[in-house]
């Protein structure tokens, strides 16, 4: 775990808004030197805080307007095999292991309810899946985000650090 400050949070916010932003533009917008931005970005990447710069894809624009969350209960000792099988289902967007009755929470997308049914049948037919429960997503009023939490975590951190605390010595 690394410690981040308001400058890191501001840099993350700019990169979230425009992952293709140039270093000089970021430095100008943040009011810091180019080298500062480069070293902060390198530190955030090397520590694993930033794991990539991906485009945000609008699934509805691709004709995938139906999304659902599937809770899957697996047979004892089969969870890893089920997860591996789910990697082979293109409509599966993400899979989370969970606590409670259901072992997995699976987010899927499909072009229609009929196609969704076919995906659900495919998931239920996977060896090791004992039971599923499906919840349709009607809208997504709050999309996946991290910036409000990052801002909350750095609210008292100040803007910039001393060399000692930047290295993690403090």
C-alpha positions as CSV (number, residue, x, y, z in Angstrom):
1,X,0.0,0.0,0.0
2,X,1.2,3.5,-0.8
3,X,0.3,6.8,0.5
4,X,-1.1,9.3,-1.9
5,X,-1.8,13.1,-1.6
6,X,-4.0,15.7,-3.2
7,X,-1.6,16.1,-6.1
8,X,-1.8,12.4,-6.9
9,X,-5.6,12.5,-6.5
10,X,-5.8,15.5,-8.9
11,X,-3.5,13.6,-11.4
12,X,-5.8,10.6,-11.2
13,X,-8.8,12.7,-11.8
14,X,-7.3,14.3,-14.9
15,X,-6.3,10.8,-16.2
16,X,-9.8,9.5,-15.5
17,X,-11.2,12.4,-17.6
18,X,-8.7,11.9,-20.4
19,X,-6.5,8.8,-20.3
20,X,-4.7,10.0,-23.4
21,X,-3.7,13.4,-21.9
22,X,-0.1,14.4,-22.6
23,X,2.4,14.9,-19.8
24,X,2.9,18.6,-20.6
25,X,-0.8,19.2,-20.6
26,X,-1.2,17.4,-17.2
27,X,1.7,19.4,-15.8
28,X,0.2,22.7,-17.0
29,X,-3.2,21.9,-15.6
30,X,-1.8,20.8,-12.3
31,X,0.6,23.7,-12.0
32,X,3.7,21.5,-11.5
33,X,6.8,20.5,-13.5
34,X,6.7,17.9,-16.2
35,X,9.2,15.8,-14.2
36,X,6.9,15.8,-11.2
37,X,4.0,14.5,-13.3
38,X,6.2,11.8,-14.9
39,X,7.6,10.6,-11.5
40,X,4.1,10.6,-9.9
41,X,2.7,8.6,-12.9
42,X,5.6,6.2,-12.7
43,X,5.1,5.7,-9.0
44,X,1.4,5.2,-9.3
45,X,2.0,2.6,-12.1
46,X,4.8,0.8,-10.4
47,X,2.9,0.5,-7.1
48,X,-0.1,-1.0,-8.9
49,X,-2.4,1.9,-8.1
50,X,-2.8,2.6,-11.8
51,X,-3.2,-0.6,-13.8
52,X,-3.8,0.7,-17.3
53,X,-5.4,3.3,-19.5
54,X,-8.5,1.8,-21.1
55,X,-11.2,3.3,-23.2
56,X,-14.6,3.5,-21.6
57,X,-16.9,1.5,-23.9
58,X,-20.6,2.4,-24.1
59,X,-22.2,-1.1,-24.4
60,X,-25.6,0.3,-25.5
61,X,-23.9,2.0,-28.4
62,X,-22.6,-1.4,-29.5
63,X,-26.2,-2.8,-29.3
64,X,-25.7,-4.5,-25.9
65,X,-28.5,-2.7,-24.1
66,X,-29.4,-5.6,-21.6
67,X,-27.2,-6.0,-18.6
68,X,-27.7,-8.3,-15.7
69,X,-26.0,-9.5,-12.5
70,X,-26.0,-13.2,-12.0
71,X,-25.4,-14.8,-8.6
72,X,-24.1,-18.3,-9.0
73,X,-23.9,-21.0,-6.4
74,X,-21.2,-23.5,-7.2
75,X,-20.6,-27.1,-6.2
76,X,-18.0,-27.6,-3.4
77,X,-14.5,-27.4,-4.8
78,X,-15.6,-26.2,-8.3
79,X,-15.3,-22.5,-8.0
80,X,-12.0,-22.1,-9.8
81,X,-13.2,-24.4,-12.7
82,X,-16.4,-22.3,-13.0
83,X,-14.4,-19.0,-13.1
84,X,-12.1,-20.4,-15.8
85,X,-15.2,-21.5,-17.8
86,X,-16.7,-18.1,-17.4
87,X,-13.6,-16.5,-19.0
88,X,-14.7,-18.3,-22.2
89,X,-18.1,-16.6,-22.2
90,X,-17.8,-13.4,-24.2
91,X,-20.9,-11.8,-22.6
92,X,-19.3,-12.0,-19.2
93,X,-18.0,-8.6,-18.3
94,X,-16.7,-9.3,-14.8
95,X,-16.8,-11.9,-12.1
96,X,-16.5,-11.4,-8.3
97,X,-16.2,-14.1,-5.7
98,X,-18.6,-13.3,-2.8
99,X,-19.8,-14.5,0.6
100,X,-23.2,-15.8,1.3
101,X,-25.3,-18.4,-0.5
102,X,-24.0,-17.5,-3.9
103,X,-20.2,-17.9,-4.5
104,X,-19.9,-15.7,-7.6
105,X,-21.4,-12.4,-8.8
106,X,-21.3,-12.3,-12.6
107,X,-22.0,-9.1,-14.7
108,X,-23.2,-9.9,-18.2
109,X,-24.3,-8.0,-21.3
110,X,-26.5,-9.0,-24.2
111,X,-28.3,-7.4,-27.1
112,X,-31.8,-8.6,-26.1
113,X,-33.7,-10.5,-23.4
114,X,-33.7,-13.6,-25.6
115,X,-29.9,-13.4,-26.0
116,X,-29.7,-12.9,-22.2
117,X,-31.6,-16.1,-21.7
118,X,-29.2,-18.0,-23.9
119,X,-26.2,-16.7,-21.9
120,X,-28.0,-17.6,-18.6
121,X,-28.6,-21.1,-20.0
122,X,-25.0,-21.4,-20.9
123,X,-23.8,-20.3,-17.4
124,X,-26.3,-22.6,-15.7
125,X,-25.0,-25.4,-18.0
126,X,-21.4,-25.0,-16.8
127,X,-20.1,-28.0,-14.9
128,X,-20.0,-27.0,-11.3
129,X,-22.8,-24.4,-11.3
130,X,-25.5,-25.5,-9.0
131,X,-27.9,-22.6,-9.0
132,X,-28.2,-19.0,-10.4
133,X,-30.2,-16.0,-9.5
134,X,-30.5,-13.1,-12.1
135,X,-31.2,-9.5,-11.5
136,X,-31.7,-7.2,-14.5
137,X,-30.0,-3.8,-14.5
138,X,-32.6,-1.2,-15.6
139,X,-30.3,1.8,-15.6
140,X,-26.9,2.7,-14.2
141,X,-27.4,6.0,-12.3
142,X,-23.9,5.8,-10.8
143,X,-21.3,4.2,-13.1
144,X,-18.2,2.5,-11.8
145,X,-16.0,5.2,-10.3
146,X,-13.0,5.6,-8.0
147,X,-12.4,9.4,-7.9
148,X,-14.8,10.3,-5.0
149,X,-13.2,7.6,-2.8
150,X,-9.6,8.8,-3.8
151,X,-10.7,12.4,-3.0
152,X,-12.1,11.2,0.4
153,X,-8.9,9.3,1.2
154,X,-6.7,12.3,0.4
155,X,-8.9,15.1,1.8
156,X,-6.4,15.9,4.6
157,X,-3.2,14.8,2.8
158,X,-2.1,18.2,1.4
159,X,-0.9,19.0,-2.1
160,X,2.6,17.5,-2.5
161,X,4.9,15.8,-0.1
162,X,8.3,16.1,1.4
163,X,10.9,13.8,-0.1
164,X,10.9,11.5,3.0
165,X,7.1,10.9,2.9
166,X,7.2,10.6,-0.9
167,X,9.6,7.6,-0.6
168,X,7.4,6.2,2.1
169,X,9.9,6.8,4.9
170,X,7.6,9.0,6.9
